[in-house]
Amino acid sequence: MRAAIFDEFRGPLEVREVPDPQCPADGAIIRLKACGVCRCDWHAWRGGDPDVVAPHVPGHEFAGVIEEVGCDCRQVNIGDRVTAPFILACGNCEDCLHGDPTVCSDQEIVGFTAWGAFAELLPVPRADFNLVTLPEDIGFLEAAGMGCRVTTSFRAIMERAKLQAGEWLAVHGCGGIGLSAVMIGAAIGAPVLAIDVNDEALELAASLGAKEVLNVSGMDDVGQAVRAVTGGGAHVSIDALGITDTFHNSLAGLRKLGRHVQIGMPLGRHAEPSIPLLETVYSRQISIIGTRGIAASRFSDLFEMISERKMDLLKLVTKTIPLEEAGASLAAMDGYPGAGITVIDKF
């Protein structure tokens, strides 16, 4: 099969022939039709994720058709149109059996602990537990654009923060995750404040349903500005970037009893920010909530929201590319790659 592979971190992503994957007995082989290009892939390519070992094939936001199934599979079939969470869980441990596969101790992470979906074929283990059948009204491009960004934001807002209609949602960072959060918050009737340093991203956020936008470039006190716009502070605030400044700005912009959700992955010097524990957590009683991925079983609720036309995922996809351009797309993330989500749709 053809795959986009790098042999060393920050090295060129070359499309070349590699051996076809073997089908796991409990898994399936997916013929890829679309795959998102995510900033998480950029972290992997730069060597920022300890799970990644070169040579490596990135890619974790995939959609395609089942081409082969293992002898132990009972619920998936050749020809099914599918996607999956990027966290592939075991399906048998206590966490999985209680509905929390994102914290499974025996998880495999597509494009990180194993080769990913910047390729023609992808093996998915434990397919009966992990694969998700796509509804007929959701195409491959939409499903890949949904990827980890929409699904992670959906769980963060609906399950972890339990955002309610009428509550203010502040979104710090309007990349793919942030824009997804804007769309989901608006879909459930929450007023959304989109925050970024780039006007193009904020314009897209407004088109996706943000009630207010705030360009904080050069701003000294982002928290005060957020509290002013939201009439005392956001009820729920999301750090969609994973950097120290957006983490602190998110906490500072919350009202008393507010809920901060950490979606952006903090790496390097951003992994251990200081927390004003007495003033923030103890006195103002702020909740700090983590989130990562989504369970395969929760896709149905997201699909229902999409089918009811509350969200148009294609609005998030602003660029499609062939597999040969995946490397250039990752390298562009060293700077500002533009607004919206890029999807590979030619393999």
Sequence and secondary structure as in RCSB ss.txt:
>XXXX:A:sequence
MRAAIFDEFRGPLEVREVPDPQCPADGAIIRLKACGVCRCDWHAWRGGDPDVVAPHVPGHEFAGVIEEVGCDCRQ
VNIGDRVTAPFILACGNCEDCLHGDPTVCSDQEIVGFTAWGAFAELLPVPRADFNLVTLPEDIGFLEAAGMGCRV
TTSFRAIMERAKLQAGEWLAVHGCGGIGLSAVMIGAAIGAPVLAIDVNDEALELAASLGAKEVLNVSGMDDVGQA
VRAVTGGGAHVSIDALGITDTFHNSLAGLRKLGRHVQIGMPLGRHAEPSIPLLETVYSRQISIIGTRGIAASRFS
DLFEMISERKMDLLKLVTKTIPLEEAGASLAAMDGYPGAGITVIDKF
>XXXX:A:secstr
 EEEEBSSTTS  EEEE       TT EEEEEEEEEE HHHHHHHHT  TT  SSB    EEEEEEEEE TT  S
  TT EEE  SEE  SSSHHHHTT GGG TT EEBTTTB  SSBSEEEESSHHHH EE  TTS HHHHHHHHHHH
HHHHHIIIIIS   TTS EEEE  SHHHHHHHHHHHHTT  EEEEES HHHHHHHHHTT SEEEE TT S HHHH
HHHHTTS EEEEEESS  HHHHHHHHHTEEEEEEEEE S   GGGSS    IIIIIIIS  EEEE     GGGHH
HHHHHHHTTS  GGGTEEEEEEGGGHHHHHHHTTS   SSEEEEEE 
